[in-house]
């Protein structure tokens, strides 16, 4: 997985988390330099509409994207530990 999107509220806003070097580099080409620190600290939140565009673009570039609800993401982390 290169980029992970996690639902953070009922409006389907998503937290954007790069999970690989390729994912981070790809995101850096799509965001302004001033936003790179927020990207690396998992502090970027995007709307449902923008996440759909990002997913489509990233998949066409060959990246692996996963989208989770907050609950299912918690399950993924618990299973790893």
N, C-alpha and C positions, 0 to 999 in steps of 0.2 A: 504494500500500500504506500502510495506517495503523498496523498493528501486525504485528510479525514475531515468530514463535516459533521458537526454534532448539533442537533436541535437544542436550543437553549430556552425557548419559550413557546407559548401557545400560538404565536404569530408565525412560527416556522423560521424565525431568524436562526442563523447558524454560526457557530464558532468555527473558524477556519484554522486547521492545524496541519502544517506540513509535517510529514512523518518520515521523509527520506531527503537525502541531499538533492536528488533530482526534483522532488516536489518543491523544495525550498527555492532552488534555482529557477524553476519554471514560474513560481509565484513572483519572484523578483522581476521577471520580465513583464509582468502584468500589473504591478503596483509601483507607485512612485518611490524614489529613494527614501523619502521621509517616512515611509510606512514599513520599511524593512525591519526595523527594530520591533515594532508591534507584531509583525509576522513571525519573527523568530521567538517571541515570547508568548505566542498563541493568544494574542489580544485582539485579533481582527474578527469582527462580526459582520456577516453579510445577510442580505434579505433572501427570502426564498426565491424570488425572481432572479436575482444576481447569482445565486448558487446554481440554478439550473443552467445559466449561460456558462458559468465557470466549469461545471461538470462536463458539459458538451465540448467545450474547447479543450479541456485537459485530456479527455478521453481521445479526442481526435489527434492529440499530440502524443498518444501512447502511454499516458500516465494511468496509474491505477487509483481510483477514487472510491472511498467508502463513505456512506452517509448513515448516521446512527441517531436514534433518539437518545436522550440523556440516560434513560434506563438501560437500554441495550449496550451502550458504551460502558456503563458501570459493570455489566455482566462480563464484557470482554476483558476488562482490567482484572476482575476478580478471578477469572479462569486462568490468567497468566501467572498469578501469584500462588 
